[in-house]
């Protein structure tokens, strides 16, 4: 399932549910089933803890390379490159930070069918 994250002041963020779930767990969300609920909210009161949790998850991402000479991506097509948690979480993290600044909630729901 494709999930759409929304807040009033940020662009929408799309993410597959299987990738969103561990990020939301790091943000402090708990779920009764192994599947991500179709709809949910990160309230403005939860934003500080959610941001800190996602930042910790991103910092623990060992797939990120700070030095270009460690891994030569020039020969690998971008579609074949691994997308680590840090890259995957960045758009949502940016949305959460802006929502915190503006005092807004962040919601998620199934993305509309195109």
DSSP file (Angstrom, degrees, kcal/mol; ACC not computed):
  #  RESIDUE AA STRUCTURE BP1 BP2  ACC     N-H-->O    O-->H-N    N-H-->O    O-->H-N    TCO  KAPPA ALPHA  PHI   PSI    X-CA   Y-CA   Z-CA
    1    1 A X              0   0    0      0, 0.0    16,-3.0     0, 0.0     2,-0.5   0.000 360.0 360.0 360.0 142.0    0.0    0.0    0.0
    2    2 A X  E     -A   16   0A   0     14,-0.2   109,-3.0   109,-0.2     2,-0.4  -0.844 360.0-151.7 -96.5 128.2    1.2    3.5   -0.8
    3    3 A X  E     -AB  15 110A   0     12,-3.5    12,-2.1    -2,-0.5     2,-0.5  -0.821   3.2-152.0-106.1 139.5    0.8    5.9    2.1
    4    4 A X  E     -AB  14 109A   0    105,-3.2   105,-1.5    -2,-0.4     2,-0.4  -0.952   7.6-160.0-112.4 118.0    0.3    9.7    1.8
    5    5 A X  E     -AB  13 108A   0      8,-3.3     8,-1.9    -2,-0.5     2,-0.3  -0.805  17.5-176.7 -95.0 139.1    1.6   11.9    4.6
    6    6 A X  E     + B   0 107A   0    101,-2.7   101,-2.5    -2,-0.4     2,-0.3  -0.989  19.2 164.7-139.5 145.1    0.1   15.4    4.9
    7    7 A X  E >   -A   10   0A   0      3,-0.5     3,-0.7    -2,-0.3    99,-0.1  -0.945  45.2-110.9-145.8 164.2    0.4   18.6    6.9
    8    8 A X  T 3  S+     0   0    0     97,-0.4    98,-0.1    -2,-0.3    -1,-0.0   0.829 111.8  37.5 -67.0 -32.7   -1.0   22.0    6.1
    9    9 A X  T 3  S+     0   0    0     86,-0.1     2,-0.3     2,-0.1    -1,-0.2   0.367 108.0  64.7-105.5   5.1    2.4   23.7    5.4
   10   10 A X  E <  S-A    7   0A   0     -3,-0.7    -3,-0.5     3,-0.0     3,-0.1  -0.881  84.1 -98.9-128.5 158.1    4.4   21.0    3.7
   11   11 A X  E     -     0   0A   0     -2,-0.3    -2,-0.1     1,-0.1    -6,-0.0  -0.394  54.3 -92.1 -67.0 152.0    4.3   19.2    0.4
   12   12 A X  E     -     0   0A   0     -6,-0.1     2,-0.5    -2,-0.1    -6,-0.2  -0.317  36.2-145.1 -65.3 149.6    2.8   15.7    0.6
   13   13 A X  E     -A    5   0A   0     -8,-1.9    -8,-3.3    -3,-0.1     2,-0.4  -0.982   8.3-157.9-120.2 127.2    5.1   12.8    1.2
   14   14 A X  E     +A    4   0A   0     -2,-0.5     2,-0.3   -10,-0.2   -10,-0.2  -0.850  20.7 160.0-103.9 140.5    4.5    9.4   -0.4
   15   15 A X  E     -A    3   0A   0    -12,-2.1   -12,-3.5    -2,-0.4     2,-0.1  -0.977  42.7-105.9-156.7 142.9    6.0    6.2    1.0
   16   16 A X  E >>  -A    2   0A   0     -2,-0.3     4,-2.2   -14,-0.2     3,-1.2  -0.477  34.3-122.4 -67.0 143.7    5.2    2.5    0.8
   17   17 A X  H 3> S+     0   0    0    -16,-3.0     4,-2.4     1,-0.3    -1,-0.1   0.861 110.7  57.8 -57.7 -39.3    3.6    1.2    4.0
   18   18 A X  H 34 S+     0   0    0    -17,-0.3     4,-0.5     1,-0.2    -1,-0.3   0.763 112.9  40.9 -66.8 -22.5    6.4   -1.4    4.6
   19   19 A X  H <> S+     0   0    0     -3,-1.2     4,-0.8     2,-0.1    -1,-0.2   0.776 114.1  52.3 -90.3 -31.0    8.9    1.4    4.6
   20   20 A X  H  X S+     0   0    0     -4,-2.2     4,-2.7     1,-0.2     5,-0.2   0.847  96.9  68.2 -72.7 -34.6    6.8    3.8    6.6
   21   21 A X  H  X S+     0   0    0     -4,-2.4     4,-2.5     1,-0.2     5,-0.2   0.921 100.3  44.2 -57.4 -51.8    6.1    1.4    9.5
   22   22 A X  H  > S+     0   0    0     -4,-0.5     4,-2.0     1,-0.2    -1,-0.2   0.847 114.4  51.7 -64.4 -29.5    9.6    1.2   11.0
   23   23 A X  H  X S+     0   0    0     -4,-0.8     4,-1.3     2,-0.2    -1,-0.2   0.913 111.2  46.6 -69.7 -41.5    9.9    5.0   10.7
   24   24 A X  H  <>S+     0   0    0     -4,-2.7     5,-2.5     2,-0.2    -2,-0.2   0.852 109.8  53.8 -68.8 -34.3    6.6    5.5   12.5
   25   25 A X  H ><5S+     0   0    0     -4,-2.5     3,-1.6    -5,-0.2    -1,-0.2   0.922 108.3  49.8 -63.5 -43.1    7.7    3.0   15.1
   26   26 A X  H 3<5S+     0   0    0     -4,-2.0    -1,-0.2     1,-0.3    -2,-0.2   0.814 104.6  60.1 -62.9 -29.2   10.9    5.0   15.7
   27   27 A X  T 3<5S-     0   0    0     -4,-1.3    -1,-0.3    26,-0.2    -2,-0.2   0.483 128.5 -98.8 -77.7  -2.4    8.6    8.1   15.9
   28   28 A X  T < 5S+     0   0    0     -3,-1.6     2,-0.3     1,-0.3    -3,-0.2   0.500  76.3 140.9 100.6   5.1    6.9    6.4   18.9
   29   29 A X      < -     0   0    0     -5,-2.5     2,-0.4    -6,-0.1    -1,-0.3  -0.617  34.5-157.3 -81.3 139.8    3.8    5.0   17.2
   30   30 A X        -     0   0    0     -2,-0.3     2,-0.4     2,-0.0    -5,-0.0  -0.919   4.8-160.9-116.7 145.6    2.6    1.6   18.4
   31   31 A X        -     0   0    0     -2,-0.4     5,-0.1     1,-0.1    -2,-0.0  -0.970  19.8-146.8-130.4 141.7    0.5   -0.8   16.3
   32   32 A X  S    S+     0   0    0     -2,-0.4     2,-0.3     3,-0.1    -1,-0.1   0.694  86.7  38.3 -78.3 -20.4   -1.6   -3.7   17.4
   33   33 A X  S    S-     0   0    0      2,-0.4     4,-0.1     1,-0.0    -2,-0.0  -0.815  88.6-109.5-126.4 166.6   -1.0   -5.6   14.2
   34   34 A X  S    S+     0   0    0     -2,-0.3     2,-0.2     2,-0.1   -13,-0.0   0.686  97.3  82.0 -69.6 -15.4    2.0   -6.1   11.9
   35   35 A X  S    S-     0   0    0      1,-0.1    -2,-0.4   -14,-0.0     2,-0.4  -0.615  88.7-111.7 -90.2 150.6    0.3   -4.0    9.3
   36   36 A X        -     0   0    0     -2,-0.2    -2,-0.1     1,-0.1   -19,-0.1  -0.642  37.8-111.4 -76.0 130.4    0.3   -0.2    9.2
   37   37 A X        -     0   0    0     -2,-0.4    -1,-0.1     1,-0.1    -6,-0.0  -0.330  23.2-123.1 -59.7 146.3   -3.1    1.2    9.9
   38   38 A X  S    S+     0   0    0      1,-0.1     2,-0.4    71,-0.0    -1,-0.1   0.847  92.9  29.4 -61.5 -34.8   -4.6    3.0    6.9
   39   39 A X  S    S+     0   0    0     70,-0.2     2,-0.3   -36,-0.1    70,-0.2  -0.945  70.7 142.0-129.5 148.8   -5.0    6.2    8.7
   40   40 A X  E     -C  108   0A   0     68,-1.9    68,-2.3    -2,-0.4     2,-0.3  -0.980  28.3-134.1-169.0 176.2   -3.2    7.9   11.6
   41   41 A X  E     -C  107   0A   0     -2,-0.3     2,-0.6    66,-0.2    66,-0.2  -0.998   8.3-153.2-144.9 144.4   -1.9   11.1   13.0
   42   42 A X  E     -C  106   0A   0     64,-3.4    64,-2.4    -2,-0.3     5,-0.1  -0.972  35.5-144.4-110.7 109.2    1.2   12.5   14.7
   43   43 A X    >>  -     0   0    0     -2,-0.6     3,-1.1    62,-0.2     4,-0.7  -0.253  22.2-109.4 -75.0 162.5   -0.2   15.2   16.8
   44   44 A X  G >4 S+     0   0    0      1,-0.3     3,-0.5     2,-0.2     4,-0.4   0.813 121.1  57.5 -60.7 -28.9    1.7   18.5   17.5
   45   45 A X  G 34 S+     0   0    0      1,-0.2     4,-0.3     2,-0.1    -1,-0.3   0.759 108.0  47.1 -71.4 -24.3    2.2   17.3   21.0
   46   46 A X  G <> S+     0   0    0     -3,-1.1     4,-2.4     1,-0.1    -1,-0.2   0.515  86.8  92.0 -92.4  -7.0    4.0   14.2   19.7
   47   47 A X  H <X S+     0   0    0     -4,-0.7     4,-2.9    -3,-0.5     5,-0.3   0.880  81.2  52.5 -62.6 -42.9    6.3   16.0   17.2
   48   48 A X  H  > S+     0   0    0     -4,-0.4     4,-2.2     1,-0.2    -1,-0.2   0.943 115.1  41.4 -59.0 -47.9    9.3   16.5   19.4
   49   49 A X  H  > S+     0   0    0     -4,-0.3     4,-2.4     2,-0.2    -1,-0.2   0.889 114.9  52.1 -66.7 -38.9    9.5   12.8   20.4
   50   50 A X  H  X S+     0   0    0     -4,-2.4     4,-2.3     2,-0.2     5,-0.2   0.929 110.8  46.9 -63.6 -45.7    8.7   11.7   16.9
   51   51 A X  H  X S+     0   0    0     -4,-2.9     4,-2.5     1,-0.2    -2,-0.2   0.920 112.9  49.2 -62.6 -44.9   11.5   13.8   15.4
   52   52 A X  H  X S+     0   0    0     -4,-2.2     4,-2.0    -5,-0.3    -1,-0.2   0.901 111.7  49.5 -62.7 -41.1   14.0   12.7   18.0
   53   53 A X  H  X S+     0   0    0     -4,-2.4     4,-2.0     2,-0.2   -26,-0.2   0.908 112.9  45.5 -65.1 -43.0   13.1    9.0   17.4
   54   54 A X  H  X S+     0   0    0     -4,-2.3     4,-2.7     2,-0.2    -2,-0.2   0.887 110.8  53.8 -69.4 -38.2   13.4    9.3   13.6
   55   55 A X  H  X S+     0   0    0     -4,-2.5     4,-2.3    -5,-0.2    -1,-0.2   0.897 109.1  49.5 -61.4 -39.7   16.7   11.2   13.9
   56   56 A X  H  X S+     0   0    0     -4,-2.0     4,-1.4     2,-0.2    -2,-0.2   0.907 111.1  49.1 -65.1 -41.8   18.1    8.4   16.1
   57   57 A X  H  < S+     0   0    0     -4,-2.0     4,-0.3     1,-0.2     3,-0.2   0.922 112.5  47.8 -62.4 -44.8   17.0    5.8   13.6
   58   58 A X  H >< S+     0   0    0     -4,-2.7     3,-1.2     1,-0.2    28,-0.2   0.883 108.7  54.2 -65.1 -38.8   18.6    7.8   10.7
   59   59 A X  H 3< S+     0   0    0     -4,-2.3    -1,-0.2     1,-0.3    -2,-0.2   0.810 106.2  53.0 -65.3 -29.0   21.8    8.2   12.7
   60   60 A X  T 3< S+     0   0    0     -4,-1.4     2,-0.6    -3,-0.2    -1,-0.3   0.508  79.8 116.8 -83.5  -4.5   22.0    4.4   13.2
   61   61 A X    X   -     0   0    0     -3,-1.2     3,-0.7    -4,-0.3    23,-0.1  -0.531  43.1-174.2 -69.4 111.3   21.7    3.8    9.4
   62   62 A X  T 3  S+     0   0    0     -2,-0.6    -1,-0.2     1,-0.2    -4,-0.0   0.500  72.4  75.4 -86.2  -4.1   24.9    2.1    8.4
   63   63 A X  T 3  S+     0   0    0      2,-0.1     2,-0.3    20,-0.0    -1,-0.2   0.563  73.7 100.3 -84.4  -6.7   24.1    2.2    4.7
   64   64 A X    <   -     0   0    0     -3,-0.7     2,-0.5    19,-0.1    19,-0.0  -0.606  59.5-156.0 -81.5 136.6   24.9    6.0    4.5
   65   65 A X        -     0   0    0     -2,-0.3    -2,-0.1     1,-0.1     6,-0.0  -0.959  14.0-174.9-116.4 120.0   28.3    7.0    3.1
   66   66 A X  S    S+     0   0    0     -2,-0.5     2,-0.5     1,-0.1    -1,-0.1   0.716  74.1  60.0 -82.1 -21.4   29.7   10.3    4.1
   67   67 A X    >>  -     0   0    0      1,-0.1     3,-1.4     2,-0.0     4,-0.6  -0.933  69.9-150.2-115.7 126.2   32.7   10.0    1.8
   68   68 A X  G >4 S+     0   0    0     -2,-0.5     3,-0.7     1,-0.3     5,-0.2   0.796  95.2  61.5 -63.3 -29.5   32.3    9.6   -2.0
   69   69 A X  G 34 S+     0   0    0      1,-0.2    -1,-0.3     3,-0.1     3,-0.2   0.643  91.7  67.3 -76.3 -11.8   35.5    7.6   -2.3
   70   70 A X  G <4 S+     0   0    0     -3,-1.4     2,-0.4     1,-0.3    -1,-0.2   0.824 116.9  16.9 -72.6 -30.6   34.2    4.8    0.0
   71   71 A X  S << S-     0   0    0     -3,-0.7     2,-1.2    -4,-0.6    -1,-0.3  -0.942  74.0-142.4-147.6 117.2   31.6    3.8   -2.6
   72   72 A X    >   +     0   0    0     -2,-0.4     3,-0.6    -3,-0.2     4,-0.2  -0.692  23.7 171.6 -88.2  98.1   31.6    4.8   -6.2
   73   73 A X  G >   +     0   0    0     -2,-1.2     3,-0.8    -5,-0.2    -1,-0.2   0.557  61.2  87.0 -79.7  -8.4   28.0    5.4   -7.2
   74   74 A X  G 3  S+     0   0    0      1,-0.3    -1,-0.2    -3,-0.1     4,-0.1   0.802  91.4  44.6 -64.6 -28.8   29.0    6.8  -10.6
   75   75 A X  G <  S+     0   0    0     -3,-0.6     2,-0.5     2,-0.1    -1,-0.3   0.584 101.1  79.5 -91.2 -10.4   29.0    3.3  -12.2
   76   76 A X  S <  S-     0   0    0     -3,-0.8     5,-0.1    -4,-0.2     2,-0.1  -0.850  85.9-118.8-102.6 129.5   25.8    2.2  -10.6
   77   77 A X    >>  -     0   0    0     -2,-0.5     3,-1.8     1,-0.1     4,-0.7  -0.398  25.6-121.3 -63.0 138.9   22.5    3.4  -12.1
   78   78 A X  G >4 S+     0   0    0      1,-0.3     3,-0.9     2,-0.2    -1,-0.1   0.820 111.4  58.9 -54.4 -33.8   20.5    5.5   -9.6
   79   79 A X  G 34 S+     0   0    0      1,-0.2    -1,-0.3     3,-0.0    -2,-0.1   0.762 105.8  50.3 -68.5 -22.1   17.5    3.1   -9.7
   80   80 A X  G <4 S+     0   0    0     -3,-1.8    -1,-0.2     2,-0.1    -2,-0.2   0.567  87.4 107.6 -90.3 -10.1   19.8    0.2   -8.6
   81   81 A X  S << S-     0   0    0     -3,-0.9     2,-0.2    -4,-0.7    -8,-0.0  -0.421  77.7-108.8 -72.5 142.9   21.3    2.1   -5.6
   82   82 A X        -     0   0    0     -2,-0.1     2,-0.7   -19,-0.1    -1,-0.1  -0.464  23.8-144.6 -67.9 137.7   20.2    1.1   -2.1
   83   83 A X        -     0   0    0     -2,-0.2   -19,-0.1     4,-0.0    -1,-0.1  -0.917  21.1-158.6-107.0 108.1   17.9    3.6   -0.4
   84   84 A X     >  -     0   0    0     -2,-0.7     4,-2.5   -21,-0.1     5,-0.2  -0.206  32.5 -98.4 -80.4 173.7   18.8    3.6    3.3
   85   85 A X  H  > S+     0   0    0      1,-0.2     4,-2.8     2,-0.2     5,-0.2   0.869 120.5  59.2 -60.3 -38.9   16.6    4.7    6.2
   86   86 A X  H  > S+     0   0    0    -28,-0.2     4,-1.1     1,-0.2    -1,-0.2   0.936 111.7  38.7 -59.4 -48.4   18.3    8.1    6.3
   87   87 A X  H  > S+     0   0    0      1,-0.2     4,-0.6     2,-0.2    -1,-0.2   0.894 117.2  50.9 -67.8 -40.1   17.3    8.9    2.7
   88   88 A X  H  < S+     0   0    0     -4,-2.5     4,-0.4     1,-0.2     3,-0.2   0.872 114.2  42.9 -67.7 -37.2   13.9    7.4    3.0
   89   89 A X  H  X S+     0   0    0     -4,-2.8     4,-2.8    -5,-0.2     5,-0.2   0.679  90.9  88.1 -83.3 -18.6   13.0    9.2    6.2
   90   90 A X  H  X S+     0   0    0     -4,-1.1     4,-2.5    -5,-0.2     5,-0.2   0.881  86.8  47.5 -55.0 -48.6   14.4   12.6    5.2
   91   91 A X  H  X S+     0   0    0     -4,-0.6     4,-2.0    -3,-0.2    -1,-0.2   0.909 115.9  45.4 -61.6 -39.4   11.2   14.0    3.5
   92   92 A X  H  > S+     0   0    0     -4,-0.4     4,-2.7    -3,-0.2    -1,-0.2   0.902 111.9  52.1 -68.1 -40.0    9.0   12.9    6.3
   93   93 A X  H  X S+     0   0    0     -4,-2.8     4,-2.3     2,-0.2    -2,-0.2   0.899 108.8  50.4 -62.5 -41.1   11.4   14.3    8.9
   94   94 A X  H  X S+     0   0    0     -4,-2.5     4,-2.1    -5,-0.2    -1,-0.2   0.903 110.8  49.9 -62.6 -41.1   11.4   17.7    7.0
   95   95 A X  H  X S+     0   0    0     -4,-2.0     4,-2.6    -5,-0.2    -2,-0.2   0.922 110.2  49.9 -62.9 -44.6    7.6   17.7    7.1
   96   96 A X  H  X S+     0   0    0     -4,-2.7     4,-2.3     1,-0.2    -2,-0.2   0.897 109.9  50.7 -62.9 -40.7    7.6   16.9   10.8
   97   97 A X  H  X S+     0   0    0     -4,-2.3     4,-2.1     2,-0.2    -1,-0.2   0.913 112.4  46.3 -64.0 -42.4   10.0   19.7   11.6
   98   98 A X  H  X S+     0   0    0     -4,-2.1     4,-2.1     2,-0.2    -2,-0.2   0.901 111.3  52.1 -66.7 -40.2    8.0   22.2    9.6
   99   99 A X  H  X>S+     0   0    0     -4,-2.6     5,-2.7     1,-0.2     4,-1.1   0.891 109.1  50.5 -62.3 -39.3    4.8   21.0   11.3
  100  100 A X  H  <5S+     0   0    0     -4,-2.3     3,-0.4     3,-0.2    -1,-0.2   0.920 110.0  50.3 -63.4 -43.3    6.4   21.5   14.7
  101  101 A X  H  <5S+     0   0    0     -4,-2.1    -2,-0.2     1,-0.2    -1,-0.2   0.867 118.1  38.8 -61.4 -37.7    7.4   25.1   13.6
  102  102 A X  H  <5S-     0   0    0     -4,-2.1    -1,-0.2    -5,-0.1    -2,-0.2   0.510 110.9-118.0 -93.2  -6.3    3.9   25.8   12.5
  103  103 A X  T  <5 +     0   0    0     -4,-1.1     2,-0.3    -3,-0.4    -3,-0.2   0.906  65.5 140.4  71.2  42.4    2.1   24.0   15.4
  104  104 A X      < -     0   0    0     -5,-2.7    -1,-0.2    -8,-0.1     2,-0.2  -0.786  50.7-119.4-118.6 158.6    0.3   21.5   13.1
  105  105 A X        -     0   0    0     -2,-0.3     2,-0.4   -62,-0.1   -97,-0.4  -0.539  20.5-138.8 -85.7 159.7   -0.5   17.8   13.1
  106  106 A X  E     - C   0  42A   0    -64,-2.4   -64,-3.4    -2,-0.2     2,-0.3  -0.992  22.9-171.4-120.2 129.4    0.7   15.4   10.5
  107  107 A X  E     -BC   6  41A   0   -101,-2.5  -101,-2.7    -2,-0.4     2,-0.3  -0.778   9.0-155.9-116.4 160.7   -1.7   12.7    9.2
  108  108 A X  E     +BC   5  40A   0    -68,-2.3   -68,-1.9    -2,-0.3     2,-0.3  -0.986  19.3 154.6-135.0 153.0   -1.4    9.7    7.0
  109  109 A X  E     -B    4   0A   0   -105,-1.5  -105,-3.2    -2,-0.3   -70,-0.2  -0.946  53.1 -64.4-159.1 168.8   -3.9    7.8    4.8
  110  110 A X  E     -B    3   0A   0     -2,-0.3  -107,-0.2  -107,-0.2     2,-0.1  -0.401  58.4-112.3 -62.4 139.6   -3.8    5.6    1.7
  111  111 A X        -     0   0    0   -109,-3.0  -109,-0.2   -96,-0.1    -1,-0.1  -0.467  36.4-104.5 -70.6 144.0   -2.6    7.5   -1.3
  112  112 A X        -     0   0    0     -2,-0.1     2,-0.3     1,-0.1    -1,-0.1  -0.342  37.7-102.9 -66.3 151.6   -5.3    8.0   -4.0
  113  113 A X              0   0    0      1,-0.1    -1,-0.1    -3,-0.1    -3,-0.0  -0.610 360.0 360.0 -75.9 131.9   -5.2    5.9   -7.1
  114  114 A X              0   0    0     -2,-0.3    -1,-0.1    -3,-0.1    -2,-0.1   0.477 360.0 360.0 -80.3 360.0   -3.7    7.8  -10.0
